[in-house]
């Protein structure tokens, strides 16, 4: 079919997991590094992520890199009770039961005997449980009990739990706190960024044999693919397959808006999203409201450009109530955010019982659009910005802009960077505020006019219900940092890392040059332990954020004192 038309040797976007098509983004590589560390140290390792984000990809690569002296049991279908789970584990390890009955004690004794024998023979034992969010709490507790067997140096069983985000919620239950405390490495896979989506599509086309001059995916098309799929690899595959078929059917060498609209309408059911079914009358009303919204937005953008003052949201949102909610395909994580549409459909907050009062004095910390909020943040950080010079959009910029979704104020405190928060007004319109400080009960946000740089304190109890969990923040990664740094690698970022530790320690000579040596790994672990991080010796974004704080490279959140 379309393969010959585009010069492909095979289907490029099949949803089957083919090892040749494995695309390891930076976060996938960082996740793999954490898992490899975890299975060597014993206890529990946790990998979570939305459906289709690449958990199976990570598992396959993990299995490929396990040492030869490793015995592994893989549970793909979680069991409903303890006996079934223990029986399946014994069967996966090809164990015969010591007793006649398959009771919990008999099966547990059998596994303990196997673990001791394996350890005496110098072998490691790993249990991997997929779809672990489906396990009952009592089954998870039994898994914890299996890890009680240990030597003075290590645990005899390493357990890898893989599941959807609900697994994190399950493990946060008080009765599972002992298990949660035994997790030595955890990683949550997020959707691909726009740049990663571009690389992912091109990687699959290259593997499938497409000539570079026959690529039908333009940068504009890829941007729309990323927006529609939310950066979920499996959804990207489904949509791109339909796009190629559509382009072939219409005899078009490039994918245009017509092909995109047709493909999106065809696959929206497969992506788990409802098709819009708005009556004609509603469309007419929506069109009228949309026209008013566009006109008002244009006016306030002009006002902002003329005076430098972002219009308070309370003045804008009264113009037109929302008529629809945007499809919630998945939270989008992107390293380089693009300008946000000024007429995008507002999202619904998780809790909508908040009250944002109308007086300007109480809403002057709210900003109408994301770009204006980002501009306020950049100005606060003394980062130069103009209409044609946004640091987040420059390829050679030394600033990394992150747009992520987090679950709690504690996570924001760990990131410890001033950030733009995405909020939702009672009228279901998006709003933004620039948070520059936080304590246990309050936040300090920017307010007033840009040139005044005034601030105000807002209670977290007020911000919390309106906050979607989405934040935008900036930091300065070292030059050459493209993936998590681990022992044995060579990179200009490692040279920077060694030099900065020499500065912290007051040494004239760094521990190494561009090679991640054992001495540098030891120094990294000490730094991580002293700063409340997992001492795994892996230098990812979390470690670099903390190091930048110590070096004064990035501006941290301010403390907020009671009035």
KETI-174332 format. One record per residue (C-alpha): residue in one letter; x, y, z. Coordinates in steps of 0.02 Angstrom, whole numbers, padded with zeros to 5 digits. Example, Ala and Ser with C-alpha at 12.3 -4.5 7.8 and 13.67 -1.06 7.14 Angstrom:
<lummis>
LUMMI   aa       c1       c2       c3
LUMMI    a    00615   -00225    00390
LUMMI    s    00684   -00053    00357
</lummis>
This chain:
<lummis>
LUMMI   aa       c1       c2       c3
LUMMI    x    00000    00000    00000
LUMMI    x    00080    00164    00057
LUMMI    x    00251    00083    00087
LUMMI    x    00301    00089   -00096
LUMMI    x    00227    00264   -00117
LUMMI    x    00340    00334    00021
LUMMI    x    00489    00219   -00010
LUMMI    x    00465    00118    00149
LUMMI    x    00522   -00062    00166
LUMMI    x    00393   -00102    00300
LUMMI    x    00262   -00025    00414
LUMMI    x    00345    00112    00516
LUMMI    x    00211    00138    00648
LUMMI    x    00151   -00033    00702
LUMMI    x    00102   -00038    00886
LUMMI    x    00193   -00205    00909
LUMMI    x    00350   -00191    01015
LUMMI    x    00490   -00223    00889
LUMMI    x    00665   -00208    00967
LUMMI    x    00730   -00126    00807
LUMMI    x    00612    00020    00832
LUMMI    x    00654    00054    01013
LUMMI    x    00676    00240    01039
LUMMI    x    00762    00287    01200
LUMMI    x    00730    00469    01241
LUMMI    x    00830    00555    01377
LUMMI    x    00700    00514    01510
LUMMI    x    00692    00332    01450
LUMMI    x    00880    00320    01470
LUMMI    x    00871    00399    01642
LUMMI    x    00732    00279    01692
LUMMI    x    00836    00131    01634
LUMMI    x    00986    00192    01733
LUMMI    x    00880    00203    01891
LUMMI    x    00809    00029    01865
LUMMI    x    00979   -00049    01833
LUMMI    x    01042    00029    01994
LUMMI    x    00890   -00031    02089
LUMMI    x    00897   -00214    02037
LUMMI    x    01079   -00222    02089
LUMMI    x    01046   -00151    02261
LUMMI    x    00899   -00259    02314
LUMMI    x    00726   -00217    02378
LUMMI    x    00594   -00136    02268
LUMMI    x    00609   -00037    02107
LUMMI    x    00460    00060    02038
LUMMI    x    00424    00113    01858
LUMMI    x    00260    00203    01825
LUMMI    x    00185    00293    01677
LUMMI    x    00027    00318    01577
LUMMI    x   -00029    00186    01452
LUMMI    x    00081    00193    01297
LUMMI    x    00224    00298    01369
LUMMI    x    00354    00162    01341
LUMMI    x    00357    00057    01500
LUMMI    x    00371   -00104    01397
LUMMI    x    00515   -00025    01301
LUMMI    x    00608    00005    01464
LUMMI    x    00571   -00172    01526
LUMMI    x    00639   -00252    01368
LUMMI    x    00797   -00149    01374
LUMMI    x    00817   -00189    01560
LUMMI    x    00804   -00376    01526
LUMMI    x    00937   -00359    01390
LUMMI    x    01060   -00277    01509
LUMMI    x    01038   -00387    01662
LUMMI    x    01196   -00484    01708
LUMMI    x    01207   -00664    01648
LUMMI    x    01202   -00730    01827
LUMMI    x    01024   -00665    01849
LUMMI    x    00868   -00774    01862
LUMMI    x    00708   -00676    01828
LUMMI    x    00523   -00715    01844
LUMMI    x    00402   -00604    01748
LUMMI    x    00221   -00589    01804
LUMMI    x    00118   -00512    01663
LUMMI    x   -00055   -00545    01734
LUMMI    x   -00067   -00492    01917
LUMMI    x   -00152   -00618    02031
LUMMI    x   -00307   -00583    02134
LUMMI    x   -00244   -00669    02292
LUMMI    x   -00083   -00713    02381
LUMMI    x   -00085   -00900    02345
LUMMI    x   -00108   -00875    02158
LUMMI    x    00035   -00750    02153
LUMMI    x    00155   -00861    02251
LUMMI    x    00108   -01011    02143
LUMMI    x    00143   -00914    01983
LUMMI    x    00311   -00854    02049
LUMMI    x    00363   -01032    02090
LUMMI    x    00308   -01090    01918
LUMMI    x    00406   -00950    01833
LUMMI    x    00563   -01003    01927
LUMMI    x    00520   -01185    01885
LUMMI    x    00513   -01236    02068
LUMMI    x    00431   -01392    02137
LUMMI    x    00337   -01375    02301
LUMMI    x    00409   -01445    02462
LUMMI    x    00238   -01493    02530
LUMMI    x    00085   -01572    02453
LUMMI    x   -00030   -01423    02478
LUMMI    x   -00010   -01255    02395
LUMMI    x   -00028   -01149    02551
LUMMI    x    00055   -00982    02585
LUMMI    x    00183   -01058    02705
LUMMI    x    00228   -01201    02587
LUMMI    x    00252   -01085    02439
LUMMI    x    00347   -00955    02541
LUMMI    x    00465   -01089    02612
LUMMI    x    00496   -01151    02435
LUMMI    x    00543   -00978    02375
LUMMI    x    00655   -00945    02526
LUMMI    x    00747   -01107    02496
LUMMI    x    00771   -01060    02313
LUMMI    x    00834   -00885    02356
LUMMI    x    00963   -00953    02479
LUMMI    x    01023   -01082    02354
LUMMI    x    01036   -00953    02216
LUMMI    x    01134   -00835    02326
LUMMI    x    01256   -00972    02379
LUMMI    x    01289   -01004    02194
LUMMI    x    01326   -00821    02160
LUMMI    x    01165   -00788    02065
LUMMI    x    01044   -00642    02079
LUMMI    x    00856   -00663    02082
LUMMI    x    00735   -00535    02009
LUMMI    x    00545   -00533    02008
LUMMI    x    00461   -00415    01884
LUMMI    x    00274   -00380    01903
LUMMI    x    00187   -00288    01761
LUMMI    x    00019   -00198    01782
LUMMI    x    00056   -00193    01968
LUMMI    x   -00080   -00062    01997
LUMMI    x   -00204   -00208    01988
LUMMI    x   -00128   -00297    02139
LUMMI    x   -00228   -00300    02299
LUMMI    x   -00146   -00219    02452
LUMMI    x   -00129   -00388    02540
LUMMI    x   -00039   -00459    02388
LUMMI    x    00082   -00312    02388
LUMMI    x    00112   -00340    02573
LUMMI    x    00156   -00521    02537
LUMMI    x    00282   -00463    02408
LUMMI    x    00361   -00354    02542
LUMMI    x    00376   -00503    02657
LUMMI    x    00470   -00597    02521
LUMMI    x    00607   -00465    02528
LUMMI    x    00637   -00494    02714
LUMMI    x    00763   -00629    02675
LUMMI    x    00933   -00545    02664
LUMMI    x    01118   -00559    02704
LUMMI    x    01223   -00429    02793
LUMMI    x    01261   -00350    02626
LUMMI    x    01104   -00364    02518
LUMMI    x    00927   -00428    02499
LUMMI    x    00909   -00593    02409
LUMMI    x    00761   -00543    02302
LUMMI    x    00746   -00388    02194
LUMMI    x    00569   -00341    02143
LUMMI    x    00525   -00226    01998
LUMMI    x    00348   -00155    02002
LUMMI    x    00284   -00084    01837
LUMMI    x    00116    00000    01822
LUMMI    x    00007    00148    01780
LUMMI    x   -00001    00306    01888
LUMMI    x   -00133    00225    01998
LUMMI    x    00008    00118    02069
LUMMI    x    00083    00271    02154
LUMMI    x   -00086    00309    02232
LUMMI    x   -00101    00129    02292
LUMMI    x    00071    00132    02372
LUMMI    x    00033    00295    02462
LUMMI    x   -00094    00206    02573
LUMMI    x   -00041    00205    02757
LUMMI    x   -00049    00015    02768
LUMMI    x    00081    00000    02628
LUMMI    x    00202    00128    02700
LUMMI    x    00329   -00008    02744
LUMMI    x    00334   -00066    02564
LUMMI    x    00345    00112    02500
LUMMI    x    00494    00144    02613
LUMMI    x    00586   -00004    02535
LUMMI    x    00579    00067    02359
LUMMI    x    00761    00106    02321
LUMMI    x    00733    00178    02147
LUMMI    x    00576    00247    02067
LUMMI    x    00543    00334    01903
LUMMI    x    00385    00402    01821
LUMMI    x    00383    00405    01631
LUMMI    x    00306    00561    01559
LUMMI    x    00246    00595    01381
LUMMI    x    00372    00644    01248
LUMMI    x    00412    00828    01224
LUMMI    x    00388    00910    01055
LUMMI    x    00572    00887    01014
LUMMI    x    00566    00705    01067
LUMMI    x    00409    00676    00964
LUMMI    x    00500    00744    00812
LUMMI    x    00649    00629    00845
LUMMI    x    00535    00480    00881
LUMMI    x    00443    00495    00714
LUMMI    x    00604    00516    00615
LUMMI    x    00684    00369    00706
LUMMI    x    00544    00252    00656
LUMMI    x    00545    00314    00476
LUMMI    x    00734    00286    00465
LUMMI    x    00720    00108    00532
LUMMI    x    00581    00072    00407
LUMMI    x    00696    00129    00266
LUMMI    x    00614    00292    00211
LUMMI    x    00730    00402    00105
LUMMI    x    00759    00572    00187
LUMMI    x    00688    00665    00037
LUMMI    x    00522    00570    00046
LUMMI    x    00476    00617    00225
LUMMI    x    00295    00678    00224
LUMMI    x    00295    00743    00403
LUMMI    x    00327    00931    00406
LUMMI    x    00374    01021    00568
LUMMI    x    00200    01097    00571
LUMMI    x    00120    00926    00555
LUMMI    x    00229    00853    00693
LUMMI    x    00182    00996    00809
LUMMI    x   -00002    00956    00781
LUMMI    x    00031    00769    00804
LUMMI    x    00114    00805    00971
LUMMI    x   -00031    00914    01027
LUMMI    x   -00164    00789    00976
LUMMI    x   -00078    00635    01049
LUMMI    x   -00011    00719    01205
LUMMI    x    00162    00649    01165
LUMMI    x    00109    00469    01203
LUMMI    x    00213    00354    01088
LUMMI    x    00075    00227    01061
LUMMI    x   -00048    00362    01011
LUMMI    x    00082    00438    00896
LUMMI    x    00097    00269    00808
LUMMI    x   -00090    00253    00784
LUMMI    x   -00109    00430    00715
LUMMI    x    00045    00425    00603
LUMMI    x   -00012    00260    00525
LUMMI    x   -00177    00340    00477
LUMMI    x   -00089    00496    00413
LUMMI    x    00020    00395    00294
LUMMI    x   -00131    00299    00231
LUMMI    x   -00226    00462    00207
LUMMI    x   -00083    00548    00114
LUMMI    x   -00066    00396    00001
LUMMI    x   -00253    00389   -00032
LUMMI    x   -00258    00573   -00080
LUMMI    x   -00096    00561   -00180
LUMMI    x   -00010    00694   -00076
LUMMI    x    00179    00690   -00041
LUMMI    x    00160    00797    00116
LUMMI    x    00036    00788    00258
LUMMI    x   -00074    00942    00259
LUMMI    x   -00216    01005    00369
LUMMI    x   -00347    00909    00271
LUMMI    x   -00257    00743    00298
LUMMI    x   -00230    00786    00482
LUMMI    x   -00414    00823    00512
LUMMI    x   -00469    00663    00426
LUMMI    x   -00345    00555    00521
LUMMI    x   -00388    00634    00688
LUMMI    x   -00574    00603    00662
LUMMI    x   -00537    00421    00616
LUMMI    x   -00427    00378    00764
LUMMI    x   -00507    00480    00903
LUMMI    x   -00608    00328    00960
LUMMI    x   -00452    00219    00963
LUMMI    x   -00366    00347    01075
LUMMI    x   -00505    00335    01202
LUMMI    x   -00574    00509    01171
LUMMI    x   -00758    00546    01135
LUMMI    x   -00800    00618    00965
LUMMI    x   -00874    00792    00974
LUMMI    x   -01061    00786    00940
LUMMI    x   -01114    00967    00954
LUMMI    x   -01285    01012    00880
LUMMI    x   -01287    01143    00741
LUMMI    x   -01367    01272    00854
LUMMI    x   -01229    01250    00982
LUMMI    x   -01098    01270    00846
LUMMI    x   -01176    01437    00796
LUMMI    x   -01176    01496    00977
LUMMI    x   -00998    01433    01003
LUMMI    x   -00941    01524    00845
LUMMI    x   -01015    01686    00908
LUMMI    x   -00939    01666    01079
LUMMI    x   -00773    01620    00999
LUMMI    x   -00775    01778    00895
LUMMI    x   -00806    01884    01049
LUMMI    x   -00668    01791    01143
LUMMI    x   -00543    01818    01002
LUMMI    x   -00585    02003    00993
LUMMI    x   -00566    02026    01181
LUMMI    x   -00406    01926    01187
LUMMI    x   -00332    02030    01046
LUMMI    x   -00379    02188    01139
LUMMI    x   -00297    02133    01301
LUMMI    x   -00142    02074    01207
LUMMI    x   -00132    02248    01128
LUMMI    x   -00156    02325    01299
LUMMI    x   -00016    02217    01369
LUMMI    x    00101    02264    01226
LUMMI    x    00062    02448    01248
LUMMI    x    00080    02460    01436
LUMMI    x    00178    02307    01486
LUMMI    x    00035    02256    01603
LUMMI    x   -00044    02084    01586
LUMMI    x   -00232    02103    01597
LUMMI    x   -00305    02031    01757
LUMMI    x   -00398    01872    01720
LUMMI    x   -00549    01927    01818
LUMMI    x   -00578    02062    01687
LUMMI    x   -00566    01940    01542
LUMMI    x   -00656    01784    01599
LUMMI    x   -00823    01871    01621
LUMMI    x   -00836    01898    01433
LUMMI    x   -00890    01723    01384
LUMMI    x   -00923    01565    01482
LUMMI    x   -00847    01403    01419
LUMMI    x   -00955    01299    01302
LUMMI    x   -00845    01145    01298
LUMMI    x   -00697    01067    01382
LUMMI    x   -00536    01020    01296
LUMMI    x   -00501    00833    01267
LUMMI    x   -00399    00769    01414
LUMMI    x   -00290    00649    01314
LUMMI    x   -00143    00658    01435
LUMMI    x   -00039    00787    01527
LUMMI    x    00092    00853    01406
LUMMI    x    00272    00870    01462
LUMMI    x    00383    00974    01352
LUMMI    x    00559    01038    01370
LUMMI    x    00534    01184    01249
LUMMI    x    00357    01255    01261
LUMMI    x    00289    01347    01109
LUMMI    x    00179    01502    01113
LUMMI    x    00007    01453    01178
LUMMI    x   -00147    01492    01077
LUMMI    x   -00239    01639    01150
LUMMI    x   -00408    01560    01112
LUMMI    x   -00377    01384    01178
LUMMI    x   -00523    01300    01264
LUMMI    x   -00507    01309    01454
LUMMI    x   -00483    01153    01558
LUMMI    x   -00586    01100    01708
LUMMI    x   -00498    01102    01876
LUMMI    x   -00496    00948    01984
LUMMI    x   -00600    01042    02111
LUMMI    x   -00713    01182    02052
LUMMI    x   -00783    01246    02214
LUMMI    x   -00659    01390    02229
LUMMI    x   -00703    01572    02232
LUMMI    x   -00592    01702    02149
LUMMI    x   -00667    01869    02191
LUMMI    x   -00681    02008    02064
LUMMI    x   -00596    02158    02147
LUMMI    x   -00433    02197    02058
LUMMI    x   -00337    02200    02221
LUMMI    x   -00378    02019    02251
LUMMI    x   -00344    01958    02073
LUMMI    x   -00194    02061    02018
LUMMI    x   -00084    01906    02034
LUMMI    x   -00185    01817    01897
LUMMI    x   -00127    01828    01716
LUMMI    x   -00235    01794    01564
LUMMI    x   -00117    01693    01454
LUMMI    x    00033    01581    01472
LUMMI    x    00153    01685    01367
LUMMI    x    00123    01840    01474
LUMMI    x    00151    01737    01632
LUMMI    x    00312    01665    01563
LUMMI    x    00369    01841    01520
LUMMI    x    00338    01896    01700
LUMMI    x    00439    01748    01763
LUMMI    x    00584    01785    01644
LUMMI    x    00586    01968    01694
LUMMI    x    00586    01918    01878
LUMMI    x    00738    01806    01843
LUMMI    x    00824    01949    01748
LUMMI    x    00826    01847    01587
LUMMI    x    00821    01953    01430
LUMMI    x    00667    01927    01322
LUMMI    x    00588    02014    01173
LUMMI    x    00451    01977    01048
LUMMI    x    00574    01888    00933
LUMMI    x    00698    01826    01064
LUMMI    x    00619    01700    01183
LUMMI    x    00753    01593    01267
LUMMI    x    00639    01440    01269
LUMMI    x    00629    01437    01079
LUMMI    x    00814    01460    01038
LUMMI    x    00910    01303    00992
LUMMI    x    01075    01371    01063
LUMMI    x    00998    01434    01225
LUMMI    x    01084    01382    01387
LUMMI    x    00916    01389    01475
LUMMI    x    00801    01238    01482
LUMMI    x    00616    01273    01498
LUMMI    x    00513    01134    01577
LUMMI    x    00325    01117    01575
LUMMI    x    00274    00971    01684
LUMMI    x    00128    00910    01788
LUMMI    x    00160    00868    01970
LUMMI    x    00052    00802    02111
LUMMI    x    00089    00906    02265
LUMMI    x    00165    01062    02341
LUMMI    x    00304    00951    02409
LUMMI    x    00359    00910    02231
LUMMI    x    00364    01096    02192
LUMMI    x    00471    01123    02347
LUMMI    x    00591    00988    02286
LUMMI    x    00608    01071    02116
LUMMI    x    00634    01234    02213
LUMMI    x    00621    01353    02066
LUMMI    x    00505    01501    02036
LUMMI    x    00368    01439    01922
LUMMI    x    00213    01484    01823
LUMMI    x    00062    01389    01892
LUMMI    x   -00086    01347    01782
LUMMI    x   -00251    01383    01871
LUMMI    x   -00435    01372    01826
LUMMI    x   -00561    01508    01868
LUMMI    x   -00739    01471    01928
LUMMI    x   -00795    01505    01748
LUMMI    x   -00681    01364    01688
LUMMI    x   -00556    01480    01604
LUMMI    x   -00370    01456    01617
LUMMI    x   -00271    01579    01721
LUMMI    x   -00089    01589    01772
LUMMI    x    00011    01654    01918
LUMMI    x    00198    01670    01949
LUMMI    x    00247    01587    02113
LUMMI    x    00415    01643    02182
LUMMI    x    00409    01581    02362
LUMMI    x    00324    01451    02471
LUMMI    x    00313    01388    02650
LUMMI    x    00201    01262    02737
LUMMI    x    00041    01364    02719
LUMMI    x    00069    01510    02600
LUMMI    x    00144    01557    02433
LUMMI    x    00221    01720    02375
LUMMI    x    00169    01771    02199
LUMMI    x    00204    01916    02083
LUMMI    x    00068    02047    02074
LUMMI    x    00037    02221    02010
LUMMI    x    00122    02293    01857
LUMMI    x    00277    02221    01775
LUMMI    x    00392    02367    01808
LUMMI    x    00346    02373    01993
LUMMI    x    00387    02189    02030
LUMMI    x    00272    02192    02181
LUMMI    x    00226    02031    02270
LUMMI    x    00087    01967    02381
LUMMI    x    00057    01817    02493
LUMMI    x   -00083    01696    02446
LUMMI    x   -00138    01548    02552
LUMMI    x   -00102    01377    02479
LUMMI    x   -00279    01331    02528
LUMMI    x   -00338    01461    02402
LUMMI    x   -00218    01414    02262
LUMMI    x   -00230    01226    02286
LUMMI    x   -00409    01194    02225
LUMMI    x   -00380    01304    02073
LUMMI    x   -00210    01231    02027
LUMMI    x   -00208    01097    01891
LUMMI    x   -00038    01032    01946
LUMMI    x    00045    01102    01790
LUMMI    x    00199    01211    01813
LUMMI    x    00324    01299    01700
LUMMI    x    00500    01331    01765
LUMMI    x    00676    01364    01701
LUMMI    x    00849    01303    01747
LUMMI    x    01025    01302    01675
LUMMI    x    01087    01127    01628
LUMMI    x    01273    01105    01596
LUMMI    x    01330    01111    01416
LUMMI    x    01322    00940    01336
LUMMI    x    01192    00872    01458
LUMMI    x    01070    00767    01354
LUMMI    x    01042    00616    01467
LUMMI    x    01071    00555    01644
LUMMI    x    01258    00542    01682
LUMMI    x    01319    00374    01749
LUMMI    x    01488    00301    01791
LUMMI    x    01591    00256    01639
LUMMI    x    01519    00388    01522
LUMMI    x    01616    00527    01436
LUMMI    x    01536    00697    01409
LUMMI    x    01574    00884    01418
LUMMI    x    01441    00888    01554
LUMMI    x    01550    00772    01659
LUMMI    x    01696    00894    01642
LUMMI    x    01581    01032    01706
LUMMI    x    01520    00921    01848
LUMMI    x    01697    00879    01907
LUMMI    x    01747    01063    01900
LUMMI    x    01597    01118    02002
LUMMI    x    01629    00988    02137
LUMMI    x    01809    01050    02143
LUMMI    x    01741    01226    02173
LUMMI    x    01627    01164    02313
LUMMI    x    01768    01067    02394
LUMMI    x    01900    01202    02373
LUMMI    x    02014    01090    02270
LUMMI    x    02126    01157    02133
LUMMI    x    02115    00999    02027
LUMMI    x    01952    00911    01981
LUMMI    x    01930    00726    02019
LUMMI    x    01922    00686    01833
LUMMI    x    01910    00764    01660
LUMMI    x    01769    00710    01544
LUMMI    x    01764    00530    01609
LUMMI    x    01639    00484    01745
LUMMI    x    01761    00397    01862
LUMMI    x    01730    00295    02018
LUMMI    x    01798    00439    02123
LUMMI    x    01673    00560    02046
LUMMI    x    01531    00436    02072
LUMMI    x    01578    00424    02257
LUMMI    x    01578    00614    02272
LUMMI    x    01408    00622    02187
LUMMI    x    01335    00495    02310
LUMMI    x    01399    00597    02457
LUMMI    x    01319    00754    02385
LUMMI    x    01155    00664    02354
LUMMI    x    01151    00590    02529
LUMMI    x    01188    00759    02609
LUMMI    x    01049    00843    02511
LUMMI    x    00910    00717    02539
LUMMI    x    00922    00633    02368
LUMMI    x    00934    00448    02328
LUMMI    x    01123    00412    02338
LUMMI    x    01131    00312    02175
LUMMI    x    01277    00405    02093
LUMMI    x    01168    00444    01941
LUMMI    x    01169    00627    01893
LUMMI    x    00999    00672    01823
LUMMI    x    00900    00833    01824
LUMMI    x    00856    00820    02009
LUMMI    x    01039    00810    02061
LUMMI    x    01089    00951    01943
LUMMI    x    00949    01062    02008
LUMMI    x    01013    01040    02185
LUMMI    x    01194    01069    02130
LUMMI    x    01145    01229    02040
LUMMI    x    01064    01290    02201
LUMMI    x    01225    01263    02297
LUMMI    x    01326    01352    02163
LUMMI    x    01205    01498    02148
LUMMI    x    01175    01464    01963
LUMMI    x    00985    01459    01975
LUMMI    x    00869    01567    02078
LUMMI    x    00777    01460    02208
LUMMI    x    00608    01491    02287
LUMMI    x    00603    01626    02420
LUMMI    x    00555    01588    02600
LUMMI    x    00385    01659    02648
LUMMI    x    00372    01735    02821
LUMMI    x    00212    01765    02918
LUMMI    x    00154    01945    02917
</lummis>
